[in-house]
Amino acid sequence: MASPLTAATFSKLLGSLDPDPGRAGEKYEELRRVLVRYFEWRGAPYPEEHADETFDRVSRKLGANLVIANIGGYCYEVGRLVCLEALKTRARSVSLESSPVAAATPSREEDDTVDAESRLACLDACLDELTGEGRELILEYYRHDRQARIDSRRALAERFGLQREALANRAQRVRNGLERCVKRCVSGRSQI
């Protein structure tokens, strides 16, 4: 059974983000926003709850005196595992819904397909609106997996004359703009 989350374990989490309480709070909020977006883009059903669960798990580990060298990376990895669990749970519930009784009732699968197609069409339209540099950056930034991604991002940073952190920040800004554009586009299509 998981140990209960306490104010002390949560304080350890904030302290591991930054010794200054004000900056720790800011870093916590930014990391939470990134995790929520991660869960949204992966299709997890309750992104904000999953982000909170991620922080709860990390806080408990810190409360158990686990030494974590890279707290941000550790949070992302725990978030990835929380996401996999959430998607697995959702897949199980979907398989239960595909029983003969559920098949006789109208489902949202068709709506989900239309929504996915609509989101993809909106993403394409929003990508077309990006400047040449922004479009190149975002497409190249998310193109590869694993080691190829690391090598590609290193080369991309050199090509743009940026440090890796600055490249990541710029990619995040472009991605945030794309996300806003896609949401506007999808909401506009749903009103038609």
N, C-alpha and C positions, 0 to 999 in steps of 0.2 A: 504494500500500500504506500502511496506517495506521501511524503511528509507534508504537513500543511504549510501553505505559504504564509509567511509572517512579515511584519514590517521590517524586522532585522534582515531577513533574506532579501527583501526587495531593496533595502538600503545598500546591501552589498552589491546588488546589480547596478544601481545608480553609481556607486563609488567606483565600480570597475569600468564604467563608461568614461568617467572623468572625476578627478578629485574635487573640483569646484562644483557645488550643488547646482548652480544656475546652468552651467554648461552641460552637466550630466543630464539635467532635465531636457535641455534642447536636443542633446544627442539621443536620448531615449525617444522623444517624440519623432525625430527624423527616422530613426531605425524602425519605429512602429509603423510610420507611413510607408516605408519601403516594404516591410513585411506584408502589410495589408495589400499593397499593389501586387506583390508577388503572389499572394493567395488568389487575388481577383483574376490575374492573368492566367493562372493555372487552373481556374475553374473550381476552386474549393468553395463549398456552399456558404460558409460564414466567415469571411476573411478577417473581420475584426476580432471575432472570438478566437480564431486560430492564432492570430498575432498575440493575443493575451495569453493563450495557452503556451505559446513558445516562450514568452517571458517568464511565465510561472515555472516552467521546467528548468530554464536556465537559472532562475533565482534559487530554486531548490538545490541545484547542483552547487551553486556558490555557498548556500547555507550548509551544505555537507562538506565544506572546505575544499572543494575541487579548485585547483589553480588553473585558470584559463588565461592563456597568453594573449589571444586575439579574441576579445569578447564579441566583436561584430561578426567575425567569421563563424564563431561558434553559434551565435544566434541564427545566422543564415542556415547553418547545417541542421540545427534543431528544427527550424522552420520548415526546411525541406522534408524532414521526417514527419512532422505534424501534417504537412500537406499530403504526403503519400498515404498516411493513415486516414485522413479525411476523404480522399478520393477513393480509397479502398472501401470505406464504409458506405460511401454514396453508391459505388458500383454494386455492393451487396443489396442495397435497398432497391436499386433499379432492377436487379435480377428478380427480386421478390415481386415487383410490380409487373413483370412480364408473365405472370401466371395466367392461365386461361380466363380467370375472373377479371383480372386487370386488363387483359387484352380486349375484353368486351366493352370496356369503358373508354371514353375519349382520353387521350393522353396529351402531354405537352411535348412529345418528341418532335412532332411536325413543327410546332412553334419554335423549339430549340434549334432545329435545322435551319428554319427561316432566320432566326436570330443570328446563328453562326454565319450564315451566308451574308446577312445584312452587315454584320460586324466586319467580315472580311472585305466586302465591297467598300465599306466606309474606310477601312484601313488603307486600301489601295488608293482611294480618292484623297485621303489625308497625306499619304506618302507623296502623291503627285504634287501636292501643294507646297511641300518642303523645298527649300533652296537646294541647289546642287550639292553644296558641301554638307548640309544637314542630312540630306537623303543618303549620301555616300557614307557618312559617319554612322548613321543608325543601322543601315543595312549591313555594313561590314562589321560593326561592333557585335551584332547578334548572330552572325553567320555560322560560326563554327562551334564545336563542342570540345570539351576537355583541353588537352595540350594544344590542339590546333587553335583554340580560342585564345589561349595565353599568347601564343606566337603571333597570331593575327592582331591582337590588341597592342602588342608591343610595336609591331610594324606600323599600325595605324597611328599610334602616339608619335612615332618618329616622323611619319609623313605629315602630320598636322603640326609638328613642332611642340608637342605638349608632354607634360609628365603624365604617367598613367592615371594618377588621381584626378588630374584636370580633365583628362579624356573621359574618365568615368563620370565626372560631374557634368561635362558637356553632353554626353550621351543621355544621362538622366534627364537633363533639361529638355532635350529633343523628344525623349520618350514621354515626358509629362505633357508636352505640347501635343504630341500625337494622341495621347490618351484623351485629352480634353476634346480634340477635334473629332475623334471617333465617337465619343459619348454624345456630342452635339449632333453629329451626322445620324447616329442610330436613333436618337430621340426624334429627330426630324422625320426619319423614315417611318417610325412607328405611328406618327400622327397622320400619315397619309392614308 
